[in-house]
């Protein structure tokens, strides 16, 4: 089971925020407090739907 918590590098974050500023993008964040509370590998399928206003083609990950 993978137990690390990868995070973005400072340079990558600065570049993203610069692009967001240049392109007038809206930047949002979220935190799932219980994301790492699972002590065992999940033995079932987990499905997640993107937000309604997210323009993503069906079947795309």
Secondary structure, 3 states (H helix, E strand, C coil): CCCCCCCCCHHHHHHHHHHHHHCCCCCCCCCCCCCCCCCCCCCCCCCCCCCCCCCCCCCCC
